[in-house]
Amino acid sequence: MENRRSAWTWALAGLAGLAALALLHVWIPDPDPARALCPSRRFLGIPCPGCGLTRAFAHLAKGEWSAALIAHPLAPVLAVEAFAGWLVWGTGLRRPLPRWDWIGPVTIGNLAVLCALWLGRLATGTLPW
């Protein structure tokens, strides 16, 4: 019974991902900082390390790779990681997966790269405004 529930959860996560992809495909980002989604950008006037990711994912959903890389260079990497994680989760429903000890270091690595990229873009003035 637990495996069946896990399969439904996995399938629903996939459907939610497809719905998000469809929504991002039709979404047109508003360039006005006063109406930004990011609270840091909206209230402090400083883009956060994740600023531009939503716009970058919207560009990826439309197939606009160069615009996605300009909005946020890590968007394609994070999109591939999310898809790969979903596939690994799905394969784990049929057979036992190896240990999950790698998730913590990968997450910390992603956060470190995200913050390093943010600091570099902040120093060079290339953050999306």
C-alpha positions as CSV (number, residue, x, y, z in Angstrom):
1,M,0.0,0.0,0.0
2,E,2.9,2.4,0.8
3,N,4.5,1.8,-2.5
4,R,1.2,2.6,-4.3
5,R,0.9,5.9,-2.4
6,S,4.5,6.7,-3.2
7,A,3.8,6.1,-6.9
8,W,0.8,8.4,-6.8
9,T,2.9,11.1,-5.0
10,W,5.6,10.7,-7.6
11,A,3.0,11.0,-10.5
12,L,1.4,14.1,-8.9
13,A,4.8,15.7,-8.5
14,G,5.4,15.1,-12.2
15,L,2.0,16.6,-13.1
16,A,2.7,19.6,-10.9
17,G,6.0,20.1,-12.7
18,L,4.3,19.9,-16.1
19,A,1.7,22.5,-14.8
20,A,4.4,24.8,-13.7
21,L,6.2,24.4,-17.1
22,A,2.9,25.3,-18.9
23,L,2.4,28.3,-16.6
24,L,5.9,29.5,-17.0
25,H,5.6,29.1,-20.8
26,V,2.7,31.7,-21.0
27,W,4.0,34.0,-18.2
28,I,5.5,37.3,-19.2
29,P,7.8,38.7,-16.4
30,D,7.2,42.2,-15.3
31,P,10.5,44.2,-15.4
32,D,9.2,46.8,-12.8
33,P,11.1,46.3,-9.5
34,A,8.2,47.7,-7.6
35,R,6.2,44.6,-8.6
36,A,8.9,42.1,-8.3
37,L,8.3,38.7,-6.8
38,C,11.5,38.8,-4.7
39,P,10.9,40.4,-1.3
40,S,14.6,41.4,-1.1
41,R,14.5,43.1,-4.4
42,R,11.1,44.7,-3.8
43,F,11.7,46.1,-0.3
44,L,15.5,46.4,0.1
45,G,16.3,47.2,-3.5
46,I,19.0,44.4,-3.6
47,P,18.4,41.3,-5.6
48,C,18.8,38.0,-3.7
49,P,21.0,35.1,-4.9
50,G,17.9,33.5,-6.5
51,C,16.8,36.7,-8.3
52,G,16.2,36.0,-11.9
53,L,15.5,32.3,-11.5
54,T,11.8,32.6,-12.1
55,R,12.4,34.6,-15.2
56,A,15.1,32.2,-16.3
57,F,12.8,29.2,-15.8
58,A,10.1,31.0,-17.9
59,H,12.7,31.6,-20.6
60,L,13.7,27.9,-20.5
61,A,10.0,26.9,-20.8
62,K,9.8,28.9,-23.9
63,G,13.1,27.5,-25.3
64,E,14.9,30.8,-25.0
65,W,18.3,29.4,-23.7
66,S,20.4,32.6,-24.1
67,A,17.8,34.7,-22.3
68,A,17.6,32.1,-19.5
69,L,21.4,32.2,-19.1
70,I,21.3,36.0,-18.9
71,A,18.5,36.0,-16.3
72,H,20.3,33.5,-14.2
73,P,23.2,31.2,-15.3
74,L,22.3,28.4,-12.9
75,A,18.8,27.9,-14.1
76,P,19.5,25.2,-16.7
77,V,21.7,23.3,-14.1
78,L,19.0,23.5,-11.5
79,A,16.3,22.4,-14.0
80,V,18.3,19.4,-15.0
81,E,19.0,18.6,-11.3
82,A,15.3,18.8,-10.5
83,F,14.4,16.5,-13.4
84,A,17.1,14.0,-12.5
85,G,15.9,14.0,-8.9
86,W,12.4,13.3,-10.0
87,L,13.7,10.4,-12.1
88,V,15.8,9.0,-9.3
89,W,12.7,9.2,-7.0
90,G,10.7,7.3,-9.6
91,T,13.3,4.5,-10.0
92,G,13.4,4.2,-6.2
93,L,9.8,3.1,-6.3
94,R,10.6,-0.2,-7.9
95,R,13.9,-1.1,-6.3
96,P,15.9,0.1,-3.3
97,L,18.1,3.1,-4.0
98,P,21.6,3.5,-2.7
99,R,22.1,5.6,0.4
100,W,20.9,9.2,0.3
101,D,24.0,10.6,2.1
102,W,24.9,12.7,-1.0
103,I,21.8,14.9,-0.9
104,G,23.2,17.2,1.9
105,P,26.5,17.8,0.3
106,V,24.9,18.4,-3.1
107,T,22.5,20.9,-1.6
108,I,25.3,22.7,0.3
109,G,27.3,22.8,-3.0
110,N,24.4,24.3,-4.9
111,L,23.9,26.9,-2.2
112,A,27.6,27.7,-2.2
113,V,27.7,28.1,-6.0
114,L,24.5,30.2,-5.9
115,C,26.0,32.6,-3.3
116,A,29.3,32.8,-5.1
117,L,27.6,33.6,-8.4
118,W,25.5,36.2,-6.6
119,L,28.5,37.8,-5.0
120,G,30.3,37.8,-8.4
121,R,27.3,39.3,-10.2
122,L,26.9,41.9,-7.4
123,A,30.5,42.9,-7.6
124,T,30.4,43.2,-11.4
125,G,26.9,44.9,-11.5
126,T,25.4,42.1,-13.7
127,L,22.5,41.2,-11.4
128,P,19.1,41.4,-13.0
129,W,17.4,44.6,-12.0
